[in-house]
Amino acid sequence: MKNKVSSLRKARQRSINIAAAVFLAPVLIILAVFIAYPIVDSFILSTVQWNGLSPVREPVGLANWITLVQDRFFWSAFSNNIIIMFIALITQGVLAMALATFLDTMGKKALLFKLVWFLPYLISPVAIGFLFKFALDANFGMFASIAGLFGSNVSVDLLGNPGRALYTVMGVVSWEYTPFYMILYLAAYGTIPVELYEAAAIDGASRGQYFWKISLPLLRPTIISGATVCIIGSLKYFDLVYVMTGGGPGHATELMATYMYTTSFVKRSFGYGAAVACGMFILITVVALITVYTLNRKAEEL
C-alpha cells in the first residue's frame, strides 16, 4: 500500500513538473533571447573595435573598459543621472503625494482634476520633448515672447544655458512622470479602510493629524516601491532628454543613455558604445540593489 501511494505521489509530482516546464518554457526562451543574450553580446562587443558596418571586428581586449574608467564625460553623465535621481525623488514624490492626497480628500468632486493631471503621462515623451523644445526656445519660445514684452534686450535661454539646462529638463521630466506616482499613491489610499478616518474624526483628529499619524505610515510600503521605481527610472532617462537637448549644451545635460547613443550611433564607435552600455548596466544594478536593500531594511526596522 505504501509503495502504491509513493508511486502515485511520484507520478503526480512528475506531471506537475512537466506542466511547470511547459508553462515556463516560453517565458524562459523570451528572457534568454531578449534579455540574457543582448547582455552577454554587449559585454563581448565591448572587447572589440567596430564601426557597425565593417564585417571585421578588431579585438582590443580591455582597452574600451580602460578608456571608460578614465572617461570624464561618462562620469559626468553618471553624476547628472544622480542629480536627476535626487531631484526626481523630491519633486515627483512630494508633488505626487500632495496631488493624491487632494484627490482622495475631494473624492468624486475631483474627477476633472484627476483627468487633467494624468494627461501628461499619456503623451509620448518624444512629443513632449519637441513641444517643450520649441516652447522654451530662446528666440521665439513662450518665455522669450513674454520677456520681449519687457524690452528687446531681455533674453530667457533655459535650454542653452549650461547652468540651467539640466534643471529645466528635469522640470519637464517631473511634469510628465508625476501623474504616474500620483495614481500609484491614490490607489494606495483606496486600500486604507474608511473606518480609520471615521474613528480619527470621532477622536477629534484634524486632517493633518490623520495624514501624518495614520495615512502616511500605512502608505509607507507604496512610497518605498514608488521611490525604488523612481530611482531606477532616473538612471535610464533617454528619449525626452535627447529630443530636448541632445545632451547639450556641451555635456551639461548628458546622461549615460544619451552618451551611449551618441557614442554608438553618431560617432559610430559600437565597441566603445557597448562598453558604455555595460558600464551603465553595472552602475544601475549596483544602485538598484543598494536602494532595495536600504529601503527594505528601513521598512523592517519600522
N, C-alpha and C positions, 0 to 999 in steps of 0.2 A: 504493500500500500504506500509506504514511504517513497519507494522508488518511482511509483507511478505519479505521485504528487510532485516529486522532484523533477521528473521528466516534463510534466505539464508546465511547471514554473520556468524551466529552461526554454521550452518551446514558446511560451508567452513572451519571455524576455527577448528571445531571438526575433520574434515578429515585431516587437516594439523597436528593437534596434534597426531592423530593416526599414520600418516605416519612418523612423527618425532620419535615417540616412537618405531616404528618398526625398523627404521634405527639405532637408538641409543641403542636399547636393546643389540645387540651383543657386542658392544663396552663396555657398562656398565658391562656386565657379565664378559668379559675378564679382565677389570680393577678390578672388585671385586674379581675374583678368583686368578689372578696372581700378584696383587699389594696390594689391601686392606687386603685380608685375610693373606698373608705372614707377613705383617707388624704387624697386630693385634696378630697373632700367635707368632711372635717373642717376643713381649712385654709380652705375657702370659708365654712363655718358659723362659724368663729371671727371673721369680719368682720361678723357681724350680731348683733342682739339679738332673742332669740326664746324664748318660754316653752314651746315644744314642742307647743302646741295651736293657737295663733293661725295663721290662714292667711297672715298678713302677717309678713314678716321685715324688721325695720328695720335698714338698713345703718348701721354705726357705724365703718367703716374699721378703723384700727389701735387703736381705743380699748380693746378687750379685751386686746390684746397689751401695751399700755402699763400697764394695770391689773395684768396678770400679772407683769410685770417688777418692779412695786412691791409685789406681794402677799407679805407676810411669812409668811402661813400656807402658801403654796405652797412657798417656800424652806425653811420649817421642815419641811415634809413631805419635801422633797428631802434635807435633812440627815438626817432619820430613815431614809430609804432608804439613804443612805451608811453610817450607823451599822450598820444591819442587814446591809449588804453585807459589812462587815469582820467582824462577829460571825459571820456565816454561813461566811465563808471559814475562820475559825479553828475554830469548833465543829464544823461539818459536815465540813469537810475532814479535820481531825485525828482526830475520832472515827470517821469512816467508814474512814479508813486503818487505825486500830487494830483495828476490828472485822473488816475484810477480812483483815488480817494474821493475826488469831486464827483465822478460819475457814480460811484457806489452810494454816496450820500444823496444825490439827486434822484437816483432811480430812473424810472421811465421818462421823467421830465427832461433828462439829458440825452435823449436818443439822438437829437440833431448834432449835439456836440460830439457824441461818440462817432458818428458817421464822418463828420468833417475832420476830426483829429486823426482818424485812421486812414484818410485818403493818401497822405504822403507815402505810406508803406505799400500802397497798391501800385504806385507809379514805378516804372523801370528806373533803376539807378542811372543808366546811361541817359535817359530822357531828363532826369533831374539834373545831371551833370551839365548837359547842354543848356538847360533852362537857366541855371544859376551862372554859368559861364558868360552868357550874354547879359543877364540881369546885373552882374557885378563888373561888367566891362568898364574900364577906366575912361573911355571916350564917349560911349553912347549908352551905358548901362543905367539902371534905375537910380543908383546913388549919385552917379555922375550928373544925371539930369536934375536931380534935386539940388545938388551942390551948385549947379550952374545958375540956379535962381538967386544965389547969394553973391555971385561975382564970377567973372570969366576966368580968374586965376585960381579958383578953388578946384582942387582935384582930389578925388577919392579913388585910390587904386588899392583894393583889398587883395586881389589875386596876384598882382605884380610886385607887391612889397614883400621881401623875404621874411620880415619880422611879423607880418600879419597873415600871410597866405595860409599857413598851417592851421591857425585858429579859425580862419574863415571857412576853410574846407571842413573842419571839424564841426562847425556850426551847422553846415548843410547836412553832414552825415547824421548829426544828432536829430535834426528836423525830420530826416527820413526814417530813422530806426526807433525813435522814442515811442511811436504808436505800437510797435511790437511788444515792448515791455509793458506798456500801458494795458494792453489786452491781457497779457500774462498775469499781471497783478490784479486786474479786475476779475479774472477768472478765479484767482485765489481768494479774493474777497467773497466770492459766491459760496465757498466751502465753509465759511465761518457761520455757525448757527445763529439765527436771529435771536434766539433766547438769551445769548450772551449780551447782546446790545440792550435788550429789554431789561435784563437783570441789572446791568450797569446803570441804565437810566433810572430805575427804581431806587438804586442806592445813591442817586444824586450825582453820578459822574458826568462831567462835561464831555463834549465831543472830542476835545483834545485829549482828555484823560483816557477816554475809551480807545483812541488811536494809539497812544504811547504805551498804555498798560495792557491792552487786550489784543487789538488788531495787529500791531507791529510784531509782537512775539509769535503770534500764530502764523504770520506771513513770512517769518524768517527762513523756512526751508525753500519757499519760492524765490525769495530775494537772493539766497545763495545760488540757486540754479540760474537765475537771471544774470547774476554777476559773473558766473562761470561762462555762460554763453557770450556775454558782452566782452569779456577778456579775450577769449579765443577768437571771436569775430573781429576784434580790433586789430589783431595781429595779421589778419588776412585781407584787409581792405584793398581794393584794386580799382574796380570799374569806375566808380564815381570820381575818385581822386584823379585817375588817369585822364578822364574826359575833361575835368575842370582845369587841371594844371599840367598834366603830363610829368609830374614830379618837380616842376619848377616853381618859382624862378630859381635858376641854379639847381640846387638839390634841396631847397627849403621844404618842399612837401614830398620829397622822395620817400617811399615806403619800400619794404622788402619786396612786395609783389610787383610794384611798378619798376623797381630796379631790375628784377629778374626778367620782366617782359622786355624792357629796353635793351638789356644785355643780349638777350636771345634773339629777338625778332627785329630790332633796329640795328644793332651793331653786328648781328649775325654771328655771335660767338656762343654757339649752343653748348659747347663743353663747359665753359665758364658759367653760362646761364644755368646749366644743370647743377653746378656746384652751389650757386646762389640759392637755387630751389631746395637743394638738400640741406644747406645751412639754415634756411628758413624753416624747413620741416623739423629739424632738430631743435631749434630755439622755441618754436611754437609748442612742440611736445614737452619740452622741459618746463616752460612757463605754465602750460596747462596742468601738468602733473603736480607742480608746486602749488598752484592755485587750488586744485581739487583737494589735495591733502590738507592744506591750511584751512580752507573753509569747512571741510568735513570735521577736522579736529576741533575747530571752534564750536561747531554745531553740537558735537558730542559733549563738550565742556559745559555748554549752556543747558 
